[in-house]
Amino acid sequence: MLFSDAFAQTGAPAGADPTTALLLQLFPFAIIFVVFYFLMIRPQQKRLKAHQEMIANLKRGDVVVTSGGLICKVRSVADDEARVEIATNVEVRVIKHTITEVRTRGEPAPANDSKPAKAD
């Protein structure tokens, strides 16, 4: 009365293809890999390519930020390093790949390039 009868479950059909079952088991892993590629791997590759392009286009007069947080002005660029000025008459050499950002390109225009208007 309190217990119901137990029945044996049926197994897989005799003609089931084992490769189909394997593909169905691997399908979720393939979907996860595709999602990881578009959400993690591809954007990282784009950032790396943009950083390499920025480093390749580095030139004298650019104001840059290093990975240590120093804001510097590029004085000269060599193969794998750049000479930057961190203060007046204080130059240091940095490895180009430690430059994280280029703030301004080239020689910036003076802030006060025109004379102020006289007030009457």
N, C-alpha and C positions, 0 to 999 in steps of 0.2 A: 503494500500500500504506500509506504513512504518512499520506496525506491522504484525508479523506473528501470526498465530493461536496458542493458547496454548492447549496442549494435556495433559491429565492426565497420570501420570506414572503408570506402572503396579506395584503391590505390590509383596510380596513374594509368591511363589507358595503355594497353599493350603496344600500340603502334606509335607512341610518342617519340619524337625525334630528340636525342640528347643535345644536339647543337642548338636547337631552339631554346631548350631550357637553360643552357649556358648563356646564350645571348640575352635572354630575359633577366638573368642574374647580373650580368655585367652592364646592362643598360643604365641603371642608376649611377654607377661609377662614372660612366662616360658623360652623363649629364652634369655631374658634380665637377668633372674636369673642365668642361666647357664653361661653366659658370665661373670657376676660379680663373680661367684664362682671361675672360673678358672683364672681370672685376679686379684682378690683382696683377697678373703677369703683363698684360698688354699696356695698362697705364704706366707701370714701372718702366717698361721698355721705352715708352714715349718720353717720360721724364729724363731718362738716361740719354736719349738721343738729343733732346733739347739742351741738356747741360753740356754735352760734348760740342754741340754747335756754338753755344755761348762761349765756351773756352777757346774754340778755334777762332772766333771773331774778336777776341780780346785785343785791344790796341792801346797805344799810349794816350793818356788823358782820360781814360774811363775811370769813373768812381765805382769801386767794387766793395763788396762785403765778404770777408773771409768766414770760414766755418767757425773761427774763434770769436766772431762778432766785431772784428776790427773793420772800420770804414776807412778805406785807403784810396789813393789815387795812383794809377798805374804809371810808372816812369819808363819802363822798358819790358819787353816780352822776349823770352828765349824759348827754346824747344819745350822744356817741361817746367820751367819756372818763370816767375815774373818778379821784377823789382818794383816795389810799391812804396809810396811815401805815406807814413802814418802821422807825421807831424812835420813842421817846417824843418828842413834839412835833416830829417831822420828817415832813412830808407832801409827797408828790409827785403829779403828775398823770400818769396812764398812759392810753394808748389802750386801750379795752375789749377789742379783739380780740387784744391781746398777753397777756391773761390766759389761762393754759393750764389751770388747775385751781382748783376751789373746794374747799378743805380742810374747813372747817366752816361751817355755815350759821348766821347770826344771832349773837346774843350767847351765847357758850359759858358753861355753868354753871361756877362755881368748882370747882377740883379738891378743895379741902378744905371741902365744904359742911356737914360734920358735925364735931363735936368728937371728938377721939380718946378712946378708952376708957382709963380710968386702970388701970394695972396695980397690983395689991395685993401 
